[in-house]
Amino acid sequence: MKDRRLVTEFLSDKDIDIIFSSPYRRAVDTLKPFAEQCGLDIEMIEEFMERKVDASWIEDFTEFARKQWNDFSYKLSGGECLKEVQDRNVSALYEILKKYPGKNIVIGSHGTALCTLINYFERSFGYDDFERVKGIMPWIVEFDFDENAVCVGICEHSVK
């Protein structure tokens, strides 16, 4: 609840036009108070959901994550690789940018999905960065795009 308030406070002066979110409850719930405050709807976008890891429990998740970041095609039999997560997130983002040029947009997503998006635009963003951001949620990343939907800047914001 505290994190939702922090996110709402941070976004309140940003002149947001549209809100999108992963359909997962925690992403939607994080943005709901802000959306209500602004009188905006939250549109669900399936492509922004978190990665599917596997159908069973993973004993050493840190090692699994390290393997995925070292090889974007690595996945378990019932899961997604980071390349698949990145591709669906980038595709959805470009569709939104094409449909809403010049708009200020908020997208509620998840740590891994967001990190793969950053990696797409900034290839040096890797496993160590992923590990770093796990401890600073809620974490807001601001992407700045020019009129041709070219990413011209990325800025991180910790709201704690």
Phi and psi in radians as a Rosetta constraint file:
Dihedral C 1 N 2 CA 2 C 2 CIRCULARHARMONIC -1.114 0.35
Dihedral N 2 CA 2 C 2 N 3 CIRCULARHARMONIC -0.730 0.35
Dihedral C 2 N 3 CA 3 C 3 CIRCULARHARMONIC -1.104 0.35
Dihedral N 3 CA 3 C 3 N 4 CIRCULARHARMONIC -0.659 0.35
Dihedral C 3 N 4 CA 4 C 4 CIRCULARHARMONIC -1.088 0.35
Dihedral N 4 CA 4 C 4 N 5 CIRCULARHARMONIC -0.716 0.35
Dihedral C 4 N 5 CA 5 C 5 CIRCULARHARMONIC -1.121 0.35
Dihedral N 5 CA 5 C 5 N 6 CIRCULARHARMONIC -0.716 0.35
Dihedral C 5 N 6 CA 6 C 6 CIRCULARHARMONIC -1.095 0.35
Dihedral N 6 CA 6 C 6 N 7 CIRCULARHARMONIC -0.743 0.35
Dihedral C 6 N 7 CA 7 C 7 CIRCULARHARMONIC -1.114 0.35
Dihedral N 7 CA 7 C 7 N 8 CIRCULARHARMONIC -0.777 0.35
Dihedral C 7 N 8 CA 8 C 8 CIRCULARHARMONIC -1.066 0.35
Dihedral N 8 CA 8 C 8 N 9 CIRCULARHARMONIC -0.782 0.35
Dihedral C 8 N 9 CA 9 C 9 CIRCULARHARMONIC -1.065 0.35
Dihedral N 9 CA 9 C 9 N 10 CIRCULARHARMONIC -0.777 0.35
Dihedral C 9 N 10 CA 10 C 10 CIRCULARHARMONIC -1.086 0.35
Dihedral N 10 CA 10 C 10 N 11 CIRCULARHARMONIC -0.744 0.35
Dihedral C 10 N 11 CA 11 C 11 CIRCULARHARMONIC -1.424 0.35
Dihedral N 11 CA 11 C 11 N 12 CIRCULARHARMONIC -0.274 0.35
Dihedral C 11 N 12 CA 12 C 12 CIRCULARHARMONIC -1.044 0.35
Dihedral N 12 CA 12 C 12 N 13 CIRCULARHARMONIC -0.459 0.35
Dihedral C 12 N 13 CA 13 C 13 CIRCULARHARMONIC -1.897 0.35
Dihedral N 13 CA 13 C 13 N 14 CIRCULARHARMONIC 0.348 0.35
Dihedral C 13 N 14 CA 14 C 14 CIRCULARHARMONIC -1.675 0.35
Dihedral N 14 CA 14 C 14 N 15 CIRCULARHARMONIC 0.044 0.35
Dihedral C 14 N 15 CA 15 C 15 CIRCULARHARMONIC 0.951 0.35
Dihedral N 15 CA 15 C 15 N 16 CIRCULARHARMONIC 0.943 0.35
Dihedral C 15 N 16 CA 16 C 16 CIRCULARHARMONIC -1.354 0.35
Dihedral N 16 CA 16 C 16 N 17 CIRCULARHARMONIC 2.349 0.35
Dihedral C 16 N 17 CA 17 C 17 CIRCULARHARMONIC -1.701 0.35
Dihedral N 17 CA 17 C 17 N 18 CIRCULARHARMONIC -0.632 0.35
Dihedral C 17 N 18 CA 18 C 18 CIRCULARHARMONIC -2.527 0.35
Dihedral N 18 CA 18 C 18 N 19 CIRCULARHARMONIC 2.539 0.35
Dihedral C 18 N 19 CA 19 C 19 CIRCULARHARMONIC -2.165 0.35
Dihedral N 19 CA 19 C 19 N 20 CIRCULARHARMONIC 2.268 0.35
Dihedral C 19 N 20 CA 20 C 20 CIRCULARHARMONIC -2.119 0.35
Dihedral N 20 CA 20 C 20 N 21 CIRCULARHARMONIC 2.780 0.35
Dihedral C 20 N 21 CA 21 C 21 CIRCULARHARMONIC -2.721 0.35
Dihedral N 21 CA 21 C 21 N 22 CIRCULARHARMONIC 2.693 0.35
Dihedral C 21 N 22 CA 22 C 22 CIRCULARHARMONIC -1.007 0.35
Dihedral N 22 CA 22 C 22 N 23 CIRCULARHARMONIC 2.624 0.35
Dihedral C 22 N 23 CA 23 C 23 CIRCULARHARMONIC -1.305 0.35
Dihedral N 23 CA 23 C 23 N 24 CIRCULARHARMONIC -0.127 0.35
Dihedral C 23 N 24 CA 24 C 24 CIRCULARHARMONIC -1.192 0.35
Dihedral N 24 CA 24 C 24 N 25 CIRCULARHARMONIC 2.420 0.35
Dihedral C 24 N 25 CA 25 C 25 CIRCULARHARMONIC -0.963 0.35
Dihedral N 25 CA 25 C 25 N 26 CIRCULARHARMONIC -0.752 0.35
Dihedral C 25 N 26 CA 26 C 26 CIRCULARHARMONIC -1.137 0.35
Dihedral N 26 CA 26 C 26 N 27 CIRCULARHARMONIC -0.577 0.35
Dihedral C 26 N 27 CA 27 C 27 CIRCULARHARMONIC -1.220 0.35
Dihedral N 27 CA 27 C 27 N 28 CIRCULARHARMONIC -0.788 0.35
Dihedral C 27 N 28 CA 28 C 28 CIRCULARHARMONIC -1.118 0.35
Dihedral N 28 CA 28 C 28 N 29 CIRCULARHARMONIC -0.822 0.35
Dihedral C 28 N 29 CA 29 C 29 CIRCULARHARMONIC -1.101 0.35
Dihedral N 29 CA 29 C 29 N 30 CIRCULARHARMONIC -0.537 0.35
Dihedral C 29 N 30 CA 30 C 30 CIRCULARHARMONIC -1.134 0.35
Dihedral N 30 CA 30 C 30 N 31 CIRCULARHARMONIC -0.645 0.35
Dihedral C 30 N 31 CA 31 C 31 CIRCULARHARMONIC -1.627 0.35
Dihedral N 31 CA 31 C 31 N 32 CIRCULARHARMONIC -0.233 0.35
Dihedral C 31 N 32 CA 32 C 32 CIRCULARHARMONIC -1.002 0.35
Dihedral N 32 CA 32 C 32 N 33 CIRCULARHARMONIC -0.836 0.35
Dihedral C 32 N 33 CA 33 C 33 CIRCULARHARMONIC -1.067 0.35
Dihedral N 33 CA 33 C 33 N 34 CIRCULARHARMONIC -0.671 0.35
Dihedral C 33 N 34 CA 34 C 34 CIRCULARHARMONIC -1.136 0.35
Dihedral N 34 CA 34 C 34 N 35 CIRCULARHARMONIC -0.785 0.35
Dihedral C 34 N 35 CA 35 C 35 CIRCULARHARMONIC -1.053 0.35
Dihedral N 35 CA 35 C 35 N 36 CIRCULARHARMONIC -0.761 0.35
Dihedral C 35 N 36 CA 36 C 36 CIRCULARHARMONIC -1.119 0.35
Dihedral N 36 CA 36 C 36 N 37 CIRCULARHARMONIC -0.725 0.35
Dihedral C 36 N 37 CA 37 C 37 CIRCULARHARMONIC -1.060 0.35
Dihedral N 37 CA 37 C 37 N 38 CIRCULARHARMONIC -0.644 0.35
Dihedral C 37 N 38 CA 38 C 38 CIRCULARHARMONIC -1.622 0.35
Dihedral N 38 CA 38 C 38 N 39 CIRCULARHARMONIC -0.146 0.35
Dihedral C 38 N 39 CA 39 C 39 CIRCULARHARMONIC 1.234 0.35
Dihedral N 39 CA 39 C 39 N 40 CIRCULARHARMONIC 0.547 0.35
Dihedral C 39 N 40 CA 40 C 40 CIRCULARHARMONIC -1.911 0.35
Dihedral N 40 CA 40 C 40 N 41 CIRCULARHARMONIC 2.594 0.35
Dihedral C 40 N 41 CA 41 C 41 CIRCULARHARMONIC -1.479 0.35
Dihedral N 41 CA 41 C 41 N 42 CIRCULARHARMONIC 2.759 0.35
Dihedral C 41 N 42 CA 42 C 42 CIRCULARHARMONIC -1.865 0.35
Dihedral N 42 CA 42 C 42 N 43 CIRCULARHARMONIC 2.071 0.35
Dihedral C 42 N 43 CA 43 C 43 CIRCULARHARMONIC -1.638 0.35
Dihedral N 43 CA 43 C 43 N 44 CIRCULARHARMONIC 2.193 0.35
Dihedral C 43 N 44 CA 44 C 44 CIRCULARHARMONIC -1.397 0.35
Dihedral N 44 CA 44 C 44 N 45 CIRCULARHARMONIC 2.333 0.35
Dihedral C 44 N 45 CA 45 C 45 CIRCULARHARMONIC -2.194 0.35
Dihedral N 45 CA 45 C 45 N 46 CIRCULARHARMONIC 1.932 0.35
Dihedral C 45 N 46 CA 46 C 46 CIRCULARHARMONIC -0.951 0.35
Dihedral N 46 CA 46 C 46 N 47 CIRCULARHARMONIC -0.645 0.35
Dihedral C 46 N 47 CA 47 C 47 CIRCULARHARMONIC -1.116 0.35
Dihedral N 47 CA 47 C 47 N 48 CIRCULARHARMONIC -0.310 0.35
Dihedral C 47 N 48 CA 48 C 48 CIRCULARHARMONIC -1.560 0.35
Dihedral N 48 CA 48 C 48 N 49 CIRCULARHARMONIC 0.090 0.35
Dihedral C 48 N 49 CA 49 C 49 CIRCULARHARMONIC -1.241 0.35
Dihedral N 49 CA 49 C 49 N 50 CIRCULARHARMONIC 2.840 0.35
Dihedral C 49 N 50 CA 50 C 50 CIRCULARHARMONIC -1.179 0.35
Dihedral N 50 CA 50 C 50 N 51 CIRCULARHARMONIC 2.840 0.35
Dihedral C 50 N 51 CA 51 C 51 CIRCULARHARMONIC -1.172 0.35
Dihedral N 51 CA 51 C 51 N 52 CIRCULARHARMONIC 2.587 0.35
Dihedral C 51 N 52 CA 52 C 52 CIRCULARHARMONIC -1.513 0.35
Dihedral N 52 CA 52 C 52 N 53 CIRCULARHARMONIC 2.135 0.35
Dihedral C 52 N 53 CA 53 C 53 CIRCULARHARMONIC -1.496 0.35
Dihedral N 53 CA 53 C 53 N 54 CIRCULARHARMONIC -0.979 0.35
Dihedral C 53 N 54 CA 54 C 54 CIRCULARHARMONIC -3.073 0.35
Dihedral N 54 CA 54 C 54 N 55 CIRCULARHARMONIC 3.000 0.35
Dihedral C 54 N 55 CA 55 C 55 CIRCULARHARMONIC -1.482 0.35
Dihedral N 55 CA 55 C 55 N 56 CIRCULARHARMONIC -0.190 0.35
Dihedral C 55 N 56 CA 56 C 56 CIRCULARHARMONIC -2.183 0.35
Dihedral N 56 CA 56 C 56 N 57 CIRCULARHARMONIC 2.928 0.35
Dihedral C 56 N 57 CA 57 C 57 CIRCULARHARMONIC -1.163 0.35
Dihedral N 57 CA 57 C 57 N 58 CIRCULARHARMONIC 2.480 0.35
Dihedral C 57 N 58 CA 58 C 58 CIRCULARHARMONIC -1.886 0.35
Dihedral N 58 CA 58 C 58 N 59 CIRCULARHARMONIC 2.076 0.35
Dihedral C 58 N 59 CA 59 C 59 CIRCULARHARMONIC -1.132 0.35
Dihedral N 59 CA 59 C 59 N 60 CIRCULARHARMONIC -0.833 0.35
Dihedral C 59 N 60 CA 60 C 60 CIRCULARHARMONIC -2.003 0.35
Dihedral N 60 CA 60 C 60 N 61 CIRCULARHARMONIC 1.449 0.35
Dihedral C 60 N 61 CA 61 C 61 CIRCULARHARMONIC -1.152 0.35
Dihedral N 61 CA 61 C 61 N 62 CIRCULARHARMONIC -0.590 0.35
Dihedral C 61 N 62 CA 62 C 62 CIRCULARHARMONIC -1.067 0.35
Dihedral N 62 CA 62 C 62 N 63 CIRCULARHARMONIC -0.792 0.35
Dihedral C 62 N 63 CA 63 C 63 CIRCULARHARMONIC -1.153 0.35
Dihedral N 63 CA 63 C 63 N 64 CIRCULARHARMONIC -0.696 0.35
Dihedral C 63 N 64 CA 64 C 64 CIRCULARHARMONIC -1.032 0.35
Dihedral N 64 CA 64 C 64 N 65 CIRCULARHARMONIC -0.850 0.35
Dihedral C 64 N 65 CA 65 C 65 CIRCULARHARMONIC -1.080 0.35
Dihedral N 65 CA 65 C 65 N 66 CIRCULARHARMONIC -0.729 0.35
Dihedral C 65 N 66 CA 66 C 66 CIRCULARHARMONIC -1.048 0.35
Dihedral N 66 CA 66 C 66 N 67 CIRCULARHARMONIC -0.763 0.35
Dihedral C 66 N 67 CA 67 C 67 CIRCULARHARMONIC -1.072 0.35
Dihedral N 67 CA 67 C 67 N 68 CIRCULARHARMONIC -0.736 0.35
Dihedral C 67 N 68 CA 68 C 68 CIRCULARHARMONIC -1.127 0.35
Dihedral N 68 CA 68 C 68 N 69 CIRCULARHARMONIC -0.720 0.35
Dihedral C 68 N 69 CA 69 C 69 CIRCULARHARMONIC -1.259 0.35
Dihedral N 69 CA 69 C 69 N 70 CIRCULARHARMONIC -0.484 0.35
Dihedral C 69 N 70 CA 70 C 70 CIRCULARHARMONIC -1.376 0.35
Dihedral N 70 CA 70 C 70 N 71 CIRCULARHARMONIC -0.409 0.35
Dihedral C 70 N 71 CA 71 C 71 CIRCULARHARMONIC -2.502 0.35
Dihedral N 71 CA 71 C 71 N 72 CIRCULARHARMONIC 1.729 0.35
Dihedral C 71 N 72 CA 72 C 72 CIRCULARHARMONIC -1.097 0.35
Dihedral N 72 CA 72 C 72 N 73 CIRCULARHARMONIC -0.165 0.35
Dihedral C 72 N 73 CA 73 C 73 CIRCULARHARMONIC -1.712 0.35
Dihedral N 73 CA 73 C 73 N 74 CIRCULARHARMONIC -0.056 0.35
Dihedral C 73 N 74 CA 74 C 74 CIRCULARHARMONIC -1.280 0.35
Dihedral N 74 CA 74 C 74 N 75 CIRCULARHARMONIC 2.295 0.35
Dihedral C 74 N 75 CA 75 C 75 CIRCULARHARMONIC -2.711 0.35
Dihedral N 75 CA 75 C 75 N 76 CIRCULARHARMONIC 2.811 0.35
Dihedral C 75 N 76 CA 76 C 76 CIRCULARHARMONIC -1.524 0.35
Dihedral N 76 CA 76 C 76 N 77 CIRCULARHARMONIC 2.879 0.35
Dihedral C 76 N 77 CA 77 C 77 CIRCULARHARMONIC -1.001 0.35
Dihedral N 77 CA 77 C 77 N 78 CIRCULARHARMONIC -0.569 0.35
Dihedral C 77 N 78 CA 78 C 78 CIRCULARHARMONIC -1.826 0.35
Dihedral N 78 CA 78 C 78 N 79 CIRCULARHARMONIC 0.284 0.35
Dihedral C 78 N 79 CA 79 C 79 CIRCULARHARMONIC -2.203 0.35
Dihedral N 79 CA 79 C 79 N 80 CIRCULARHARMONIC -2.981 0.35
Dihedral C 79 N 80 CA 80 C 80 CIRCULARHARMONIC -1.929 0.35
Dihedral N 80 CA 80 C 80 N 81 CIRCULARHARMONIC 2.617 0.35
Dihedral C 80 N 81 CA 81 C 81 CIRCULARHARMONIC -1.532 0.35
Dihedral N 81 CA 81 C 81 N 82 CIRCULARHARMONIC 2.853 0.35
Dihedral C 81 N 82 CA 82 C 82 CIRCULARHARMONIC -1.127 0.35
Dihedral N 82 CA 82 C 82 N 83 CIRCULARHARMONIC -0.507 0.35
Dihedral C 82 N 83 CA 83 C 83 CIRCULARHARMONIC -1.108 0.35
Dihedral N 83 CA 83 C 83 N 84 CIRCULARHARMONIC -0.708 0.35
Dihedral C 83 N 84 CA 84 C 84 CIRCULARHARMONIC -1.143 0.35
Dihedral N 84 CA 84 C 84 N 85 CIRCULARHARMONIC -0.742 0.35
Dihedral C 84 N 85 CA 85 C 85 CIRCULARHARMONIC -1.088 0.35
Dihedral N 85 CA 85 C 85 N 86 CIRCULARHARMONIC -0.826 0.35
Dihedral C 85 N 86 CA 86 C 86 CIRCULARHARMONIC -1.059 0.35
Dihedral N 86 CA 86 C 86 N 87 CIRCULARHARMONIC -0.806 0.35
Dihedral C 86 N 87 CA 87 C 87 CIRCULARHARMONIC -1.049 0.35
Dihedral N 87 CA 87 C 87 N 88 CIRCULARHARMONIC -0.778 0.35
Dihedral C 87 N 88 CA 88 C 88 CIRCULARHARMONIC -1.238 0.35
Dihedral N 88 CA 88 C 88 N 89 CIRCULARHARMONIC -0.601 0.35
Dihedral C 88 N 89 CA 89 C 89 CIRCULARHARMONIC -1.209 0.35
Dihedral N 89 CA 89 C 89 N 90 CIRCULARHARMONIC -0.774 0.35
Dihedral C 89 N 90 CA 90 C 90 CIRCULARHARMONIC -1.119 0.35
Dihedral N 90 CA 90 C 90 N 91 CIRCULARHARMONIC -0.760 0.35
Dihedral C 90 N 91 CA 91 C 91 CIRCULARHARMONIC -1.051 0.35
Dihedral N 91 CA 91 C 91 N 92 CIRCULARHARMONIC -0.803 0.35
Dihedral C 91 N 92 CA 92 C 92 CIRCULARHARMONIC -1.129 0.35
Dihedral N 92 CA 92 C 92 N 93 CIRCULARHARMONIC -0.708 0.35
Dihedral C 92 N 93 CA 93 C 93 CIRCULARHARMONIC -1.085 0.35
Dihedral N 93 CA 93 C 93 N 94 CIRCULARHARMONIC -0.801 0.35
Dihedral C 93 N 94 CA 94 C 94 CIRCULARHARMONIC -1.146 0.35
Dihedral N 94 CA 94 C 94 N 95 CIRCULARHARMONIC -0.587 0.35
Dihedral C 94 N 95 CA 95 C 95 CIRCULARHARMONIC -1.090 0.35
Dihedral N 95 CA 95 C 95 N 96 CIRCULARHARMONIC -0.757 0.35
Dihedral C 95 N 96 CA 96 C 96 CIRCULARHARMONIC -1.126 0.35
Dihedral N 96 CA 96 C 96 N 97 CIRCULARHARMONIC -0.788 0.35
Dihedral C 96 N 97 CA 97 C 97 CIRCULARHARMONIC -1.084 0.35
Dihedral N 97 CA 97 C 97 N 98 CIRCULARHARMONIC -0.653 0.35
Dihedral C 97 N 98 CA 98 C 98 CIRCULARHARMONIC -1.196 0.35
Dihedral N 98 CA 98 C 98 N 99 CIRCULARHARMONIC -0.693 0.35
Dihedral C 98 N 99 CA 99 C 99 CIRCULARHARMONIC -1.346 0.35
Dihedral N 99 CA 99 C 99 N 100 CIRCULARHARMONIC -0.508 0.35
Dihedral C 99 N 100 CA 100 C 100 CIRCULARHARMONIC -2.233 0.35
Dihedral N 100 CA 100 C 100 N 101 CIRCULARHARMONIC 1.072 0.35
Dihedral C 100 N 101 CA 101 C 101 CIRCULARHARMONIC -1.113 0.35
Dihedral N 101 CA 101 C 101 N 102 CIRCULARHARMONIC 2.436 0.35
Dihedral C 101 N 102 CA 102 C 102 CIRCULARHARMONIC 1.338 0.35
Dihedral N 102 CA 102 C 102 N 103 CIRCULARHARMONIC 0.059 0.35
Dihedral C 102 N 103 CA 103 C 103 CIRCULARHARMONIC -1.608 0.35
Dihedral N 103 CA 103 C 103 N 104 CIRCULARHARMONIC 2.634 0.35
Dihedral C 103 N 104 CA 104 C 104 CIRCULARHARMONIC -1.593 0.35
Dihedral N 104 CA 104 C 104 N 105 CIRCULARHARMONIC 2.093 0.35
Dihedral C 104 N 105 CA 105 C 105 CIRCULARHARMONIC -2.158 0.35
Dihedral N 105 CA 105 C 105 N 106 CIRCULARHARMONIC 2.415 0.35
Dihedral C 105 N 106 CA 106 C 106 CIRCULARHARMONIC -1.945 0.35
Dihedral N 106 CA 106 C 106 N 107 CIRCULARHARMONIC 2.390 0.35
Dihedral C 106 N 107 CA 107 C 107 CIRCULARHARMONIC -2.219 0.35
Dihedral N 107 CA 107 C 107 N 108 CIRCULARHARMONIC 2.101 0.35
Dihedral C 107 N 108 CA 108 C 108 CIRCULARHARMONIC -1.515 0.35
Dihedral N 108 CA 108 C 108 N 109 CIRCULARHARMONIC 2.136 0.35
Dihedral C 108 N 109 CA 109 C 109 CIRCULARHARMONIC -2.414 0.35
Dihedral N 109 CA 109 C 109 N 110 CIRCULARHARMONIC -2.638 0.35
Dihedral C 109 N 110 CA 110 C 110 CIRCULARHARMONIC -2.386 0.35
Dihedral N 110 CA 110 C 110 N 111 CIRCULARHARMONIC 2.808 0.35
Dihedral C 110 N 111 CA 111 C 111 CIRCULARHARMONIC -0.923 0.35
Dihedral N 111 CA 111 C 111 N 112 CIRCULARHARMONIC -0.951 0.35
Dihedral C 111 N 112 CA 112 C 112 CIRCULARHARMONIC -1.161 0.35
Dihedral N 112 CA 112 C 112 N 113 CIRCULARHARMONIC -0.775 0.35
Dihedral C 112 N 113 CA 113 C 113 CIRCULARHARMONIC -1.033 0.35
Dihedral N 113 CA 113 C 113 N 114 CIRCULARHARMONIC -0.797 0.35
Dihedral C 113 N 114 CA 114 C 114 CIRCULARHARMONIC -1.128 0.35
Dihedral N 114 CA 114 C 114 N 115 CIRCULARHARMONIC -0.720 0.35
Dihedral C 114 N 115 CA 115 C 115 CIRCULARHARMONIC -1.107 0.35
Dihedral N 115 CA 115 C 115 N 116 CIRCULARHARMONIC -0.650 0.35
Dihedral C 115 N 116 CA 116 C 116 CIRCULARHARMONIC -1.195 0.35
Dihedral N 116 CA 116 C 116 N 117 CIRCULARHARMONIC -0.541 0.35
Dihedral C 116 N 117 CA 117 C 117 CIRCULARHARMONIC -1.174 0.35
Dihedral N 117 CA 117 C 117 N 118 CIRCULARHARMONIC -0.776 0.35
Dihedral C 117 N 118 CA 118 C 118 CIRCULARHARMONIC -1.054 0.35
Dihedral N 118 CA 118 C 118 N 119 CIRCULARHARMONIC -0.775 0.35
Dihedral C 118 N 119 CA 119 C 119 CIRCULARHARMONIC -1.018 0.35
Dihedral N 119 CA 119 C 119 N 120 CIRCULARHARMONIC -0.590 0.35
Dihedral C 119 N 120 CA 120 C 120 CIRCULARHARMONIC -1.068 0.35
Dihedral N 120 CA 120 C 120 N 121 CIRCULARHARMONIC -0.714 0.35
Dihedral C 120 N 121 CA 121 C 121 CIRCULARHARMONIC -1.593 0.35
Dihedral N 121 CA 121 C 121 N 122 CIRCULARHARMONIC -0.417 0.35
Dihedral C 121 N 122 CA 122 C 122 CIRCULARHARMONIC -2.348 0.35
Dihedral N 122 CA 122 C 122 N 123 CIRCULARHARMONIC 1.549 0.35
Dihedral C 122 N 123 CA 123 C 123 CIRCULARHARMONIC -1.031 0.35
Dihedral N 123 CA 123 C 123 N 124 CIRCULARHARMONIC -0.373 0.35
Dihedral C 123 N 124 CA 124 C 124 CIRCULARHARMONIC -1.289 0.35
Dihedral N 124 CA 124 C 124 N 125 CIRCULARHARMONIC -0.228 0.35
Dihedral C 124 N 125 CA 125 C 125 CIRCULARHARMONIC -1.276 0.35
Dihedral N 125 CA 125 C 125 N 126 CIRCULARHARMONIC 2.031 0.35
Dihedral C 125 N 126 CA 126 C 126 CIRCULARHARMONIC -2.405 0.35
Dihedral N 126 CA 126 C 126 N 127 CIRCULARHARMONIC -2.684 0.35
Dihedral C 126 N 127 CA 127 C 127 CIRCULARHARMONIC -1.007 0.35
Dihedral N 127 CA 127 C 127 N 128 CIRCULARHARMONIC -0.794 0.35
Dihedral C 127 N 128 CA 128 C 128 CIRCULARHARMONIC -1.054 0.35
Dihedral N 128 CA 128 C 128 N 129 CIRCULARHARMONIC -0.668 0.35
Dihedral C 128 N 129 CA 129 C 129 CIRCULARHARMONIC -1.163 0.35
Dihedral N 129 CA 129 C 129 N 130 CIRCULARHARMONIC -0.742 0.35
Dihedral C 129 N 130 CA 130 C 130 CIRCULARHARMONIC -0.989 0.35
Dihedral N 130 CA 130 C 130 N 131 CIRCULARHARMONIC -0.810 0.35
Dihedral C 130 N 131 CA 131 C 131 CIRCULARHARMONIC -1.112 0.35
Dihedral N 131 CA 131 C 131 N 132 CIRCULARHARMONIC -0.679 0.35
Dihedral C 131 N 132 CA 132 C 132 CIRCULARHARMONIC -1.075 0.35
Dihedral N 132 CA 132 C 132 N 133 CIRCULARHARMONIC -0.760 0.35
Dihedral C 132 N 133 CA 133 C 133 CIRCULARHARMONIC -1.360 0.35
Dihedral N 133 CA 133 C 133 N 134 CIRCULARHARMONIC -0.292 0.35
Dihedral C 133 N 134 CA 134 C 134 CIRCULARHARMONIC -1.025 0.35
Dihedral N 134 CA 134 C 134 N 135 CIRCULARHARMONIC -0.504 0.35
Dihedral C 134 N 135 CA 135 C 135 CIRCULARHARMONIC -1.642 0.35
Dihedral N 135 CA 135 C 135 N 136 CIRCULARHARMONIC 0.058 0.35
Dihedral C 135 N 136 CA 136 C 136 CIRCULARHARMONIC -2.105 0.35
Dihedral N 136 CA 136 C 136 N 137 CIRCULARHARMONIC 0.363 0.35
Dihedral C 136 N 137 CA 137 C 137 CIRCULARHARMONIC -1.228 0.35
Dihedral N 137 CA 137 C 137 N 138 CIRCULARHARMONIC 2.486 0.35
Dihedral C 137 N 138 CA 138 C 138 CIRCULARHARMONIC -1.294 0.35
Dihedral N 138 CA 138 C 138 N 139 CIRCULARHARMONIC 2.507 0.35
Dihedral C 138 N 139 CA 139 C 139 CIRCULARHARMONIC -2.237 0.35
Dihedral N 139 CA 139 C 139 N 140 CIRCULARHARMONIC 2.217 0.35
Dihedral C 139 N 140 CA 140 C 140 CIRCULARHARMONIC -1.991 0.35
Dihedral N 140 CA 140 C 140 N 141 CIRCULARHARMONIC 2.280 0.35
Dihedral C 140 N 141 CA 141 C 141 CIRCULARHARMONIC -2.028 0.35
Dihedral N 141 CA 141 C 141 N 142 CIRCULARHARMONIC 2.221 0.35
Dihedral C 141 N 142 CA 142 C 142 CIRCULARHARMONIC -1.789 0.35
Dihedral N 142 CA 142 C 142 N 143 CIRCULARHARMONIC 2.095 0.35
Dihedral C 142 N 143 CA 143 C 143 CIRCULARHARMONIC -1.804 0.35
Dihedral N 143 CA 143 C 143 N 144 CIRCULARHARMONIC 2.374 0.35
Dihedral C 143 N 144 CA 144 C 144 CIRCULARHARMONIC -2.017 0.35
Dihedral N 144 CA 144 C 144 N 145 CIRCULARHARMONIC 2.168 0.35
Dihedral C 144 N 145 CA 145 C 145 CIRCULARHARMONIC -2.035 0.35
Dihedral N 145 CA 145 C 145 N 146 CIRCULARHARMONIC 2.505 0.35
Dihedral C 145 N 146 CA 146 C 146 CIRCULARHARMONIC -1.455 0.35
Dihedral N 146 CA 146 C 146 N 147 CIRCULARHARMONIC -3.075 0.35
Dihedral C 146 N 147 CA 147 C 147 CIRCULARHARMONIC -1.142 0.35
Dihedral N 147 CA 147 C 147 N 148 CIRCULARHARMONIC -0.245 0.35
Dihedral C 147 N 148 CA 148 C 148 CIRCULARHARMONIC -1.758 0.35
Dihedral N 148 CA 148 C 148 N 149 CIRCULARHARMONIC 0.250 0.35
Dihedral C 148 N 149 CA 149 C 149 CIRCULARHARMONIC 1.079 0.35
Dihedral N 149 CA 149 C 149 N 150 CIRCULARHARMONIC 0.561 0.35
Dihedral C 149 N 150 CA 150 C 150 CIRCULARHARMONIC -1.672 0.35
Dihedral N 150 CA 150 C 150 N 151 CIRCULARHARMONIC 2.246 0.35
Dihedral C 150 N 151 CA 151 C 151 CIRCULARHARMONIC -1.224 0.35
Dihedral N 151 CA 151 C 151 N 152 CIRCULARHARMONIC 2.105 0.35
Dihedral C 151 N 152 CA 152 C 152 CIRCULARHARMONIC -1.965 0.35
Dihedral N 152 CA 152 C 152 N 153 CIRCULARHARMONIC 0.015 0.35
Dihedral C 152 N 153 CA 153 C 153 CIRCULARHARMONIC -3.075 0.35
Dihedral N 153 CA 153 C 153 N 154 CIRCULARHARMONIC 2.553 0.35
Dihedral C 153 N 154 CA 154 C 154 CIRCULARHARMONIC -2.327 0.35
Dihedral N 154 CA 154 C 154 N 155 CIRCULARHARMONIC 2.263 0.35
Dihedral C 154 N 155 CA 155 C 155 CIRCULARHARMONIC -2.334 0.35
Dihedral N 155 CA 155 C 155 N 156 CIRCULARHARMONIC 2.256 0.35
Dihedral C 155 N 156 CA 156 C 156 CIRCULARHARMONIC -1.631 0.35
Dihedral N 156 CA 156 C 156 N 157 CIRCULARHARMONIC 2.520 0.35
Dihedral C 156 N 157 CA 157 C 157 CIRCULARHARMONIC -2.334 0.35
Dihedral N 157 CA 157 C 157 N 158 CIRCULARHARMONIC 2.113 0.35
Dihedral C 157 N 158 CA 158 C 158 CIRCULARHARMONIC -1.658 0.35
Dihedral N 158 CA 158 C 158 N 159 CIRCULARHARMONIC 2.235 0.35
Dihedral C 158 N 159 CA 159 C 159 CIRCULARHARMONIC -1.785 0.35
Dihedral N 159 CA 159 C 159 N 160 CIRCULARHARMONIC 0.198 0.35
